[in-house]
């Protein structure tokens, strides 16, 4: 039994020996840096001059280091570092390193030519001396960073121009470094700091932190502000105050500009009488307007614009003055919309240019009656000419020195130019400064140029007096009794007021006044000379019928867009 056990043990030993002699070959050695030694000096101006000496274990084809050229400071600031004077040597022979930029990194590559080293890299750094305030400067630089080889031991000695007030050293992974093996210095006996660390993997870092009085080492940091929304639209006192000041100044400038350019000239001592009811007998009066002013002209004087209501009132005025007949047609069925026929009437009374253009559009001299729906294309085509001629008319009346639409047009064009210029300035301010609020305010003020232009047409002194007279006339139309018209001419007199009331207000009460005067012997459908209704139509239907016509006619004008 014993001899068998001995033979079994011998067999196991021989098998083990065979495994050792004929087993798997050992792994190849990995290239690395046996020692990474930094000798450097720190100048009074904060510049670091460094020489890194690398003793290689193996023969790597190249040694490469990636130096970070930026360091974020908070959310919206960044330190910038400048690396210069890069030189290199391999085994004591100078070589030309390859220096490239890769985003926020400067990459230094030294080809070894298959030699075992040592490799030396010289370079200078500016921007690592940071101003801490209160007369203190902190130099913070990663002496080892971005190396493509692992490092067994790291040592650095930095000659400094004075005694450091504080030292620190960190080493390890770039995102979460720990403490170095040791660091020392910063005393009168040993003023030059030394730093040591071991067992560093490729890409790991060793950073040195040295603090001095600013009188010993001057800061040379390059701190730049990053673009962020918070930074671009800063609400700190200067950007906010400047934006508020520009807003107030711009508002004041617009107010002064409107007072100087866009304010109506001073009117006469008393409003100009534009229209009134003159007594023609006991308890009777008739309506008359000065200088044969038309309702469309009065409406344009009131708001400086030719509105659909001004054109509609002009059509009613043409009908009342016997140039046009408005005829309400019977509906084809209960659910069909009401339509009207517009017929031209022969009249020798003179027409103003815009009235003739309007009449030709809605009721041409040839071709017979036109349905309201059929006149839309011709009316829409003629509308720009009607508006232009009506603007010319209010200038001819002396109410405006320049056509209101021309004034608004000039200011609108100026507004677009101002918006374009403000947009360019705003983009630059937002992209490169903290004055984003100021940029928004400039765009807002530029947008206000076009809006301001809408109220810049200014009335002359005559126009101001006439405008004051419109207020008097409107009050008269709203209060004048509708049952004091001359006997036998009630319908004609009431109808002559109606177009002006459509523009100035109070049309309903004048329509009711017309409907209340009913000649029992006459056919209601044709009792009015200017408006006819279908069979069975009553004069009491006039208010609703005419309101429907006004809405339909205005809808035709608005539909042009």
C-alpha positions as CSV (number, residue, x, y, z in Angstrom):
1,X,0.0,0.0,0.0
2,X,2.7,2.3,0.9
3,X,4.7,1.7,-2.4
4,X,1.5,2.3,-4.4
5,X,1.0,5.7,-2.7
6,X,4.6,6.6,-3.4
7,X,4.3,5.8,-7.0
8,X,1.0,7.8,-7.3
9,X,2.7,10.9,-5.7
10,X,5.6,10.5,-8.1
11,X,3.2,10.4,-11.0
12,X,1.5,13.6,-9.9
13,X,4.8,15.4,-9.5
14,X,5.9,14.4,-13.0
15,X,2.6,15.6,-14.4
16,X,3.1,18.9,-12.7
17,X,6.6,19.1,-14.0
18,X,5.3,18.5,-17.6
19,X,2.7,21.2,-17.2
20,X,5.5,23.6,-16.2
21,X,7.7,22.5,-19.0
22,X,5.2,22.2,-21.8
23,X,2.3,24.4,-20.6
24,X,0.9,27.8,-21.9
25,X,3.6,30.4,-22.8
26,X,3.9,33.4,-20.5
27,X,2.0,36.7,-21.6
28,X,4.0,39.3,-23.5
29,X,5.2,42.3,-21.6
30,X,3.0,45.5,-21.9
31,X,4.6,48.8,-22.9
32,X,4.6,51.2,-20.0
33,X,6.5,54.1,-18.4
34,X,8.8,53.1,-15.6
35,X,9.1,56.6,-14.3
36,X,7.6,59.9,-15.4
37,X,9.6,62.8,-14.0
38,X,8.7,66.5,-14.3
39,X,11.2,69.3,-13.8
40,X,9.5,72.7,-14.0
41,X,9.7,76.3,-13.0
42,X,7.0,78.8,-12.3
43,X,7.6,82.4,-13.3
44,X,6.5,85.5,-11.5
45,X,4.1,86.1,-14.4
46,X,2.4,82.8,-13.7
47,X,3.8,80.9,-16.7
48,X,4.8,77.2,-16.2
49,X,7.8,75.9,-18.1
50,X,7.9,72.1,-17.9
51,X,10.1,69.2,-19.0
52,X,8.7,65.7,-18.7
53,X,11.2,62.8,-18.9
54,X,9.7,59.4,-19.6
55,X,11.7,56.2,-18.9
56,X,10.1,53.5,-21.1
57,X,9.6,49.9,-20.4
58,X,9.3,48.4,-23.8
59,X,9.5,50.0,-27.2
60,X,6.2,51.7,-28.0
61,X,5.9,53.2,-31.5
62,X,4.9,56.6,-30.1
63,X,4.3,58.5,-26.9
64,X,1.2,60.6,-27.0
65,X,-0.3,63.1,-24.5
66,X,-3.6,64.9,-24.6
67,X,-3.6,68.2,-22.7
68,X,-6.9,69.8,-21.9
69,X,-7.0,73.4,-22.9
70,X,-10.2,74.3,-21.1
71,X,-11.6,73.9,-17.6
72,X,-15.2,74.7,-16.8
73,X,-15.8,77.1,-14.0
74,X,-19.4,76.9,-12.8
75,X,-22.2,76.6,-15.5
76,X,-21.4,79.6,-17.7
77,X,-17.6,80.3,-17.4
78,X,-14.5,78.5,-18.7
79,X,-10.8,78.9,-18.2
80,X,-8.6,78.6,-21.3
81,X,-5.0,77.4,-21.3
82,X,-2.4,78.0,-23.9
83,X,0.3,75.4,-24.5
84,X,3.4,76.7,-26.4
85,X,7.0,76.0,-27.1
86,X,6.6,72.3,-27.6
87,X,9.9,70.4,-28.1
88,X,10.8,66.7,-27.8
89,X,13.8,64.4,-27.9
90,X,14.2,60.6,-28.0
91,X,17.3,59.0,-26.5
92,X,18.9,62.4,-26.3
93,X,18.2,63.2,-30.0
94,X,15.9,66.1,-30.8
95,X,12.8,65.1,-32.8
96,X,9.9,67.1,-34.2
97,X,6.7,66.3,-32.3
98,X,3.3,66.4,-34.0
99,X,1.0,68.9,-32.3
100,X,-2.7,68.8,-33.2
101,X,-5.9,70.2,-31.8
102,X,-8.8,67.9,-31.0
103,X,-11.7,69.9,-29.8
104,X,-10.7,71.2,-26.3
105,X,-7.5,69.2,-26.3
106,X,-4.0,69.8,-27.6
107,X,-2.4,66.5,-28.6
108,X,1.4,66.0,-28.6
109,X,2.6,62.9,-30.3
110,X,6.3,61.8,-30.3
111,X,7.4,59.0,-32.6
112,X,10.0,56.8,-30.8
113,X,11.3,55.1,-33.9
114,X,11.3,51.8,-32.0
115,X,13.9,53.1,-29.5
116,X,13.6,52.3,-25.8
117,X,13.9,56.0,-24.8
118,X,14.1,57.9,-22.7
119,X,11.6,60.5,-24.2
120,X,11.6,64.1,-23.1
121,X,8.8,66.6,-23.8
122,X,9.3,70.4,-23.1
123,X,6.4,72.8,-23.2
124,X,5.1,76.0,-21.5
125,X,1.6,76.7,-20.1
126,X,-0.1,80.1,-19.6
127,X,-3.5,80.5,-18.1
128,X,-3.1,78.1,-15.1
129,X,-2.5,80.9,-12.6
130,X,-6.0,81.8,-11.4
131,X,-6.9,85.0,-9.6
132,X,-8.7,83.9,-6.4
133,X,-9.3,87.5,-5.3
134,X,-8.2,88.9,-1.9
135,X,-4.6,89.1,-3.3
136,X,-4.2,85.3,-3.8
137,X,-3.2,83.3,-6.9
138,X,-3.7,79.6,-7.4
139,X,-1.7,77.6,-9.9
140,X,-3.6,74.5,-10.9
141,X,-2.2,72.2,-13.6
142,X,-2.3,68.5,-14.4
143,X,1.4,67.7,-14.8
144,X,0.4,64.2,-16.1
145,X,-2.7,63.9,-18.2
146,X,-3.9,62.0,-21.3
147,X,-0.8,59.8,-21.6
148,X,-1.3,56.7,-23.8
149,X,0.8,54.5,-21.5
150,X,0.5,53.5,-17.9
151,X,3.0,55.0,-15.4
152,X,4.6,53.1,-12.6
153,X,6.0,56.1,-10.7
154,X,5.5,59.8,-11.1
155,X,7.7,62.5,-9.6
156,X,7.7,66.3,-10.1
157,X,9.7,69.2,-8.8
158,X,8.6,72.8,-9.5
159,X,10.9,75.7,-8.8
160,X,8.9,78.6,-7.6
161,X,9.7,82.4,-7.1
162,X,8.5,82.4,-3.5
163,X,7.1,80.3,-0.7
164,X,3.7,78.8,-1.4
165,X,1.0,79.5,1.2
166,X,-0.7,76.2,0.4
167,X,-0.1,73.0,-1.6
168,X,-2.3,70.1,-2.8
169,X,-1.9,67.2,-5.1
170,X,-4.5,64.9,-6.7
171,X,-4.1,61.7,-8.8
172,X,-6.1,59.0,-10.5
173,X,-9.1,59.0,-12.9
174,X,-9.6,62.3,-14.6
175,X,-13.3,62.6,-13.5
176,X,-12.7,61.5,-9.9
177,X,-9.1,61.8,-8.8
178,X,-8.0,60.9,-5.3
179,X,-4.9,61.9,-3.3
180,X,-1.3,61.7,-4.5
181,X,1.2,59.4,-2.7
182,X,2.7,62.4,-1.1
183,X,3.6,66.0,-1.7
184,X,5.9,68.4,0.2
185,X,7.5,71.9,0.0
186,X,6.2,75.4,0.7
187,X,8.6,76.0,3.6
188,X,11.7,78.2,3.9
189,X,13.8,75.0,4.2
190,X,12.2,73.5,1.1
191,X,10.4,76.2,-0.9
192,X,10.2,74.1,-4.1
193,X,7.1,71.8,-4.1
194,X,7.6,68.1,-4.9
195,X,4.8,65.7,-5.9
196,X,4.8,61.9,-6.0
197,X,2.4,59.2,-7.1
198,X,2.5,55.5,-8.2
199,X,0.5,52.9,-10.2
200,X,-1.2,55.2,-12.7
201,X,-3.1,53.8,-15.6
202,X,-3.0,55.2,-19.1
203,X,-5.0,58.4,-19.3
204,X,-4.9,59.0,-15.6
205,X,-3.8,62.3,-14.1
206,X,-1.6,63.9,-11.5
207,X,-2.5,67.5,-10.7
208,X,-0.5,70.0,-8.7
209,X,-2.1,72.9,-6.8
210,X,0.0,75.7,-5.5
211,X,-1.2,78.9,-3.9
212,X,0.7,82.1,-3.6
213,X,0.2,85.8,-2.8
214,X,-0.5,87.7,-6.0
215,X,2.6,89.8,-5.3
216,X,4.7,86.6,-5.6
217,X,2.9,85.1,-8.6
218,X,0.7,87.2,-10.8
219,X,-2.5,85.6,-12.2
220,X,-2.6,85.1,-15.9
221,X,-5.9,83.1,-16.2
222,X,-8.0,83.5,-19.3
223,X,-11.6,83.2,-18.0
224,X,-14.3,83.3,-20.7
225,X,-18.0,83.4,-20.4
226,X,-19.9,80.5,-22.1
227,X,-23.1,81.0,-23.9
228,X,-26.1,79.9,-22.0
229,X,-29.7,81.2,-21.8
230,X,-29.1,82.3,-18.2
231,X,-26.0,84.1,-19.2
232,X,-27.3,85.6,-22.4
233,X,-30.4,86.9,-20.6
234,X,-28.7,87.9,-17.4
235,X,-30.9,89.7,-14.9
236,X,-27.9,91.2,-13.1
237,X,-28.0,94.9,-12.3
238,X,-26.2,96.2,-15.3
239,X,-28.0,94.2,-18.1
240,X,-31.4,94.6,-16.4
241,X,-30.9,98.3,-15.7
242,X,-29.7,99.1,-19.2
243,X,-32.7,97.2,-20.7
244,X,-35.1,99.2,-18.4
245,X,-33.3,102.5,-19.3
246,X,-33.6,101.8,-23.0
247,X,-37.3,100.8,-22.6
248,X,-38.1,104.1,-20.8
249,X,-36.0,106.1,-23.2
250,X,-37.5,104.5,-26.2
251,X,-41.0,105.0,-24.9
252,X,-40.3,108.7,-24.2
253,X,-38.8,109.1,-27.7
254,X,-41.9,107.6,-29.3
255,X,-44.1,109.9,-27.2
256,X,-42.1,113.0,-28.2
257,X,-42.0,111.9,-31.8
258,X,-45.7,111.5,-32.0
259,X,-46.3,114.9,-30.3
260,X,-43.9,116.6,-32.8
261,X,-44.9,114.8,-36.0
262,X,-48.1,112.8,-35.6
263,X,-50.2,115.2,-33.4
264,X,-53.0,117.1,-35.1
265,X,-52.4,120.8,-35.6
266,X,-54.3,123.1,-33.3
267,X,-57.8,123.7,-34.5
268,X,-59.9,126.9,-34.6
269,X,-61.4,128.3,-31.5
270,X,-64.7,126.7,-32.2
271,X,-65.5,123.4,-34.0
272,X,-66.4,123.6,-37.7
273,X,-70.1,123.0,-38.3
274,X,-70.3,120.1,-40.7
275,X,-74.0,119.4,-40.6
276,X,-77.0,120.6,-38.7
277,X,-80.8,120.6,-38.7
278,X,-82.2,123.9,-39.7
279,X,-85.8,125.0,-38.9
280,X,-88.1,125.3,-41.9
281,X,-91.3,125.8,-40.1
282,X,-93.0,125.4,-36.7
283,X,-91.8,122.1,-35.2
284,X,-90.1,121.2,-38.5
285,X,-86.4,121.0,-39.6
286,X,-84.3,119.6,-42.4
287,X,-80.8,118.2,-42.4
288,X,-78.0,119.9,-44.3
289,X,-74.3,119.5,-44.5
290,X,-71.7,122.1,-45.2
291,X,-69.9,122.1,-48.6
292,X,-71.8,119.0,-49.6
293,X,-69.6,116.8,-47.5
294,X,-70.2,113.1,-48.1
295,X,-70.4,110.4,-45.4
296,X,-67.4,108.5,-46.7
297,X,-65.3,111.6,-46.4
298,X,-66.5,112.2,-42.9
299,X,-65.7,108.6,-41.9
300,X,-62.2,108.9,-43.3
301,X,-61.7,112.2,-41.4
302,X,-62.8,110.5,-38.2
303,X,-60.3,107.6,-38.1
304,X,-57.9,108.5,-40.9
305,X,-58.8,105.3,-42.8
306,X,-61.1,104.3,-45.7
307,X,-63.0,101.5,-44.0
308,X,-65.6,99.1,-45.4
309,X,-68.3,101.1,-43.4
310,X,-67.2,104.3,-45.3
311,X,-67.7,102.6,-48.7
312,X,-71.0,101.1,-47.6
313,X,-72.3,104.5,-46.4
314,X,-71.2,106.0,-49.7
315,X,-73.3,103.4,-51.6
316,X,-76.3,104.2,-49.4
317,X,-75.7,107.9,-50.1
318,X,-75.6,107.3,-53.8
319,X,-78.9,105.5,-53.5
320,X,-80.5,108.3,-51.4
321,X,-79.3,110.9,-53.9
322,X,-81.0,109.0,-56.8
323,X,-77.9,107.6,-58.5
324,X,-78.7,104.0,-57.5
325,X,-81.7,101.8,-56.7
326,X,-81.3,99.0,-54.1
327,X,-83.9,96.3,-54.6
328,X,-84.4,93.5,-52.2
329,X,-85.3,90.3,-54.1
330,X,-87.7,87.6,-52.9
331,X,-85.9,84.5,-51.6
332,X,-86.0,81.4,-53.8
333,X,-86.9,79.3,-50.8
334,X,-87.3,79.7,-47.1
335,X,-83.7,78.7,-46.5
336,X,-82.0,80.7,-49.3
337,X,-80.0,83.8,-48.4
338,X,-81.5,87.2,-49.3
339,X,-80.0,88.9,-52.3
340,X,-80.3,92.4,-53.7
341,X,-80.2,93.9,-57.2
342,X,-78.4,97.2,-57.8
343,X,-79.6,99.3,-60.7
344,X,-78.1,102.5,-62.0
345,X,-80.3,105.5,-62.4
346,X,-79.8,108.4,-64.7
347,X,-78.8,111.6,-62.8
348,X,-77.2,114.8,-63.9
349,X,-75.8,115.5,-60.4
350,X,-72.1,115.7,-60.3
351,X,-70.1,112.9,-58.8
352,X,-66.7,113.0,-57.1
353,X,-64.0,110.7,-58.6
354,X,-64.3,108.0,-55.9
355,X,-68.1,108.1,-56.2
356,X,-68.0,107.6,-59.9
357,X,-65.6,104.7,-59.6
358,X,-67.8,103.1,-56.9
359,X,-70.9,103.5,-58.9
360,X,-69.3,102.1,-62.0
361,X,-68.2,99.0,-60.0
362,X,-71.6,98.2,-58.4
363,X,-73.9,99.4,-61.2
364,X,-72.3,99.9,-64.6
365,X,-74.0,102.2,-67.0
366,X,-74.7,99.3,-69.4
367,X,-75.9,95.8,-68.7
368,X,-78.9,96.3,-66.5
369,X,-79.3,95.5,-62.8
370,X,-76.5,93.5,-61.0
371,X,-77.0,91.2,-58.1
372,X,-74.9,92.0,-55.0
373,X,-73.1,88.6,-55.3
374,X,-72.2,89.4,-58.9
375,X,-70.7,92.8,-58.3
376,X,-68.1,91.4,-55.9
377,X,-65.3,90.9,-58.5
378,X,-65.6,94.3,-60.0
379,X,-66.0,96.0,-56.6
380,X,-63.0,94.2,-55.1
381,X,-60.9,95.2,-58.2
382,X,-62.0,98.8,-58.0
383,X,-61.6,99.1,-54.2
384,X,-57.9,100.2,-54.2
385,X,-58.8,103.0,-56.7
386,X,-61.8,104.0,-54.5
387,X,-59.7,104.2,-51.4
388,X,-57.0,106.1,-53.2
389,X,-59.4,108.7,-54.6
390,X,-61.1,109.1,-51.2
391,X,-57.8,109.8,-49.6
392,X,-57.1,112.3,-52.3
393,X,-60.5,113.9,-51.5
394,X,-59.8,114.4,-47.8
395,X,-56.5,116.1,-48.8
396,X,-58.4,118.3,-51.2
397,X,-60.7,119.2,-48.4
398,X,-57.7,120.5,-46.6
399,X,-58.1,118.1,-43.6
400,X,-54.7,116.5,-44.2
401,X,-51.6,117.8,-45.8
402,X,-50.5,114.3,-46.9
403,X,-52.5,111.2,-47.6
404,X,-52.9,109.2,-44.4
405,X,-52.2,105.9,-46.2
406,X,-49.0,107.3,-47.6
407,X,-47.8,108.4,-44.2
408,X,-48.6,105.0,-42.7
409,X,-46.9,103.3,-45.6
410,X,-43.6,105.2,-45.1
411,X,-43.6,104.4,-41.4
412,X,-44.4,100.8,-42.1
413,X,-41.4,100.5,-44.4
414,X,-39.2,102.2,-41.9
415,X,-40.5,99.8,-39.2
416,X,-39.4,96.8,-41.3
417,X,-36.0,98.3,-41.7
418,X,-35.8,99.0,-38.0
419,X,-36.9,95.4,-37.1
420,X,-34.2,93.9,-39.5
421,X,-31.5,96.1,-38.0
422,X,-32.6,95.4,-34.4
423,X,-32.7,91.6,-35.2
424,X,-29.1,91.6,-36.3
425,X,-28.0,93.6,-33.2
426,X,-30.1,91.3,-31.0
427,X,-28.5,88.1,-32.4
428,X,-25.0,89.6,-31.8
429,X,-26.0,90.7,-28.2
430,X,-27.5,87.3,-27.4
431,X,-24.7,85.3,-28.9
432,X,-21.7,87.2,-27.4
433,X,-22.9,89.2,-24.4
434,X,-25.1,89.1,-21.3
435,X,-27.4,91.8,-22.7
436,X,-30.2,89.5,-24.1
437,X,-32.8,91.5,-22.3
438,X,-31.5,94.6,-24.0
439,X,-31.7,92.7,-27.3
440,X,-35.4,91.9,-26.7
441,X,-36.1,95.5,-25.8
442,X,-34.5,96.7,-29.0
443,X,-36.6,94.4,-31.1
444,X,-39.7,95.5,-29.2
445,X,-38.9,99.1,-29.8
446,X,-38.2,98.5,-33.5
447,X,-41.5,96.7,-33.8
448,X,-43.1,99.8,-32.3
449,X,-42.0,101.9,-35.2
450,X,-44.5,100.3,-37.5
451,X,-47.2,100.4,-34.9
452,X,-46.4,104.1,-34.2
453,X,-46.7,104.8,-37.9
454,X,-50.4,103.8,-37.8
455,X,-51.2,106.9,-35.7
456,X,-48.8,109.3,-37.4
457,X,-51.1,110.8,-40.0
458,X,-51.7,114.3,-38.7
459,X,-54.7,116.5,-39.4
460,X,-54.2,120.1,-40.4
461,X,-55.7,122.9,-38.3
462,X,-58.7,122.8,-40.6
463,X,-58.9,119.0,-40.1
464,X,-58.7,119.4,-36.3
465,X,-61.6,121.9,-36.4
466,X,-63.6,119.6,-38.6
467,X,-62.9,116.6,-36.3
468,X,-64.3,118.6,-33.4
469,X,-67.3,119.4,-35.5
470,X,-67.8,115.7,-36.1
471,X,-68.3,115.2,-32.3
472,X,-71.0,117.9,-32.4
473,X,-72.7,116.3,-35.4
474,X,-72.6,112.8,-33.9
475,X,-74.3,114.1,-30.7
476,X,-76.9,115.8,-32.9
477,X,-77.7,112.6,-34.8
478,X,-78.0,110.7,-31.6
479,X,-80.4,113.2,-30.0
480,X,-82.3,114.9,-32.8
481,X,-86.0,114.0,-32.9
482,X,-86.9,111.9,-36.0
483,X,-90.5,113.2,-36.2
484,X,-89.8,116.8,-37.0
485,X,-89.2,116.5,-40.7
486,X,-91.1,118.7,-43.2
487,X,-94.5,117.4,-44.0
488,X,-94.7,115.4,-47.2
489,X,-90.9,115.0,-47.4
490,X,-90.4,112.9,-44.3
491,X,-88.9,109.9,-46.1
492,X,-86.5,112.0,-48.2
493,X,-85.3,114.0,-45.3
494,X,-84.9,111.0,-43.0
495,X,-83.1,109.0,-45.7
496,X,-80.7,111.9,-46.3
497,X,-79.5,111.6,-42.7
498,X,-79.2,107.8,-42.8
499,X,-75.7,107.4,-44.5
500,X,-74.1,109.9,-42.1
501,X,-75.7,108.0,-39.1
502,X,-74.3,104.7,-40.5
503,X,-70.8,106.2,-40.2
504,X,-71.2,108.2,-37.0
505,X,-73.7,106.1,-35.1
506,X,-77.4,106.1,-34.4
507,X,-78.6,104.5,-37.7
508,X,-81.2,102.4,-36.0
509,X,-83.2,105.3,-34.7
510,X,-83.3,106.9,-38.2
511,X,-84.3,103.6,-39.8
512,X,-87.1,103.3,-37.2
513,X,-88.1,106.9,-38.1
514,X,-88.4,106.1,-41.8
515,X,-90.4,102.9,-41.0
516,X,-92.8,105.0,-38.8
517,X,-93.8,107.2,-41.8
518,X,-96.2,105.1,-43.8
519,X,-98.4,106.3,-46.6
520,X,-101.4,104.0,-46.5
521,X,-102.2,104.7,-50.2
522,X,-98.7,103.7,-51.4
523,X,-97.3,100.3,-51.9
524,X,-94.9,99.7,-49.1
525,X,-92.5,97.7,-51.4
526,X,-92.0,100.7,-53.7
527,X,-92.9,103.6,-51.4
528,X,-89.2,104.6,-51.0
529,X,-87.6,105.9,-54.1
530,X,-84.2,104.4,-53.3
531,X,-85.0,101.0,-51.7
532,X,-87.6,98.6,-52.9
533,X,-88.7,95.4,-51.3
534,X,-90.3,92.2,-52.7
535,X,-94.0,91.6,-52.9
536,X,-95.6,91.6,-49.4
537,X,-92.7,93.5,-48.0
538,X,-93.7,96.1,-45.4
539,X,-92.0,99.4,-44.6
540,X,-91.7,98.2,-41.0
541,X,-89.3,95.5,-42.4
542,X,-86.9,98.2,-43.5
543,X,-84.7,98.3,-40.4
544,X,-84.0,94.6,-40.6
545,X,-83.7,94.6,-44.3
546,X,-81.2,97.4,-44.5
547,X,-79.1,96.1,-41.6
548,X,-78.9,92.8,-43.6
549,X,-77.9,94.7,-46.7
550,X,-75.2,96.6,-44.8
551,X,-73.8,93.4,-43.4
552,X,-73.8,91.6,-46.8
553,X,-72.2,94.6,-48.6
554,X,-69.5,94.9,-45.9
555,X,-68.9,91.2,-46.1
556,X,-68.2,91.5,-49.8
557,X,-65.6,94.1,-49.1
558,X,-63.9,92.2,-46.3
559,X,-63.9,89.0,-48.5
560,X,-61.4,90.7,-50.8
561,X,-58.6,89.2,-48.7
